[in-house]
Amino acid sequence: MKNTIILIPVLLFIVYINADYTPCAAGNPVLTDAGPYGGGDGTAENPYQIYTAEQMNEIGANPNDWNRNFILMKDIDLSEYKGETFNIIGSYTDNSNNHPFSGVFDGNNNTIKNFSYTSIGKDYIGIFGYVSGVYAHIKNLSIHQATASVLSLDFLEVELSPIVALKTVTYREQTISGG
């Protein structure tokens, strides 16, 4: 008798999915592409989830997301950002060249504290520097111990009118100065 060796090829598939793993309410996994945020996809039904100061700062670094939906999942301390290191959300330079935050930011009854920003010659500063748009909405948010300073500026304009549908935002212990 002859012995025959049969070789069976084994295929190995390696699949890489560039997405975050987020468990849904039922416990089944849901894949999302949350980018630099803590979960969600930026839609009204599944807003980007913000858990950390770094994720909050990333909103300002990603202007293409400024028309999306965000939800703050817990209190955030921004004390690690000093001077001009925090990426302001929304920018206004003149009537023809501005990029407002036009999305929804739901503070989810959480607090952002210890925001500090010192600028030389830059206006429209704050966590949200410029907010405008039919659907722009900041709600259910407390801001504690915020300081914004502008040095060597001809004028300082502090105006909330560009913020559309500002609801349930609490400000405590703020300092705004200019000179």
C-alpha positions, 0 to 999 in steps of 0.5 A: 500500500502506498501512503498519500499525503494530502495537503490542505491549505489553511487560509488566515484572514486578518481583518483590521477595523478602524472603529471603537467598540461601544456596548449598547444598552442590551449589551451587544457590541456596536462599532462606531467611528468616534474618532478622537472622542469617547464614542458616538457618531455625531448624529442627534441619535448618537452624539459624540461622547466627551469624557475627558479634557483631552476629548473636549479640546479635540472638538476645537481642533476638528472644525469639520465636527463643529456642526455635529452633536456632542454630549458631555458624559461627566464633569471635566477639569480644563486646568491643564490648558493654560494661555492659548493651549485650549483649542477654542470651539468656533472661530470668527475673524471677520464677516466673510471668514468665520467658522462657527460652532453650529451643532448641539452641545448637551452638557448632560447636567455636568460641569466644565471647570477651571477654564483659563485662556489668556490671549494677546490680540485675539478676540472671541475667546472662550470654550465656545468662541463663536456659536451661530446657526439655526440648529446651534444649541448649548444646553444643560451645562455648568461652567465654573471658575472660568477666566478669559483675558485679552491683552493689548486689544483695542476693544473687548466685546463680550456678546452672547447674542451669536449663541442661538438657543442657549438653554440651561447654562450656568456660569459661576466665578468667571473673570473676563478682562481686556485692556 
